[in-house]
Amino acid sequence: MATTAAGTPYVESSDLVANYPGVSLALANHIDTIGKVLQVVRATDSTLRSTTSTSFVDITGMTVTITPEISTSAVMLIAVVQARRAATNGFIYLQISDSSNGAISGAEGAAMGSTATGAANQNALQTLIGYATPGTTSATTYKLRFKGLSGETVEVVNDAVTGQLFAIEVAA
């Protein structure tokens, strides 16, 4: 099997594609890339962030920009932060969105908290996993956002546990 200058294998007409009935050269070349991780982009933040907003706001430092290598690729997004609600009751909501603030599938708004009176400053490590198909080879930005339920202070405690946001391009 031949390889490109980058070392990626591909099928030439001289290869034995005949051993794969009904397989075209284009499909044979695509089979070697399906499901492979093409690139990983990561953002980290180590600053305590807080808000009293009841609408989603960006978490400064938790933004990644990825330029897909293939327009049909999928992008898996993973965010990990320690969240805290400072009030004795209330909720903190987390969301991964695109640059136009559209929520990403699977990461539309995870919540932590309670409406019952309880201890303040409850901390929990939160993980969000989202899936996007940007359909482009242009730079695409994703970000982590947060909000409270009713004006209470909510925080991402990145100064205690470094917050991370990953964008992983997978060939589809």
LINVEN-V16311 format. One line per field, one symbol per residue. psi: psi as a letter, one per 40 degrees, with the letter a starting at -180 (. if undefined). burial: + if it has 24 or more other C-alpha atoms within 12 Angstrom, else -. A space follows every 10 residues. Layout:
psi->???
burial->???
This chain:
psi->hiiideehii hideigddeg hehidddddd deeheihdih hhiihfhhhi ieieihiihh efhihihidh deiihhhhhh ihihheieia ihhiihiaee ehihhefdgi ihaieihaii fhihhhhhhi higdfieihh hiihiiiidf eihiihgeed hhiihihhhh h.
burial->---------+ +--------- -------+-- -------+-- +++++---++ ++---+++++ ++++++++++ --++++++++ +++++++-++ ++++++++-- --+++-++++ +++------- +++-++++++ ++++-----+ +++++++++- -+++++++-- -+++++++++ ++
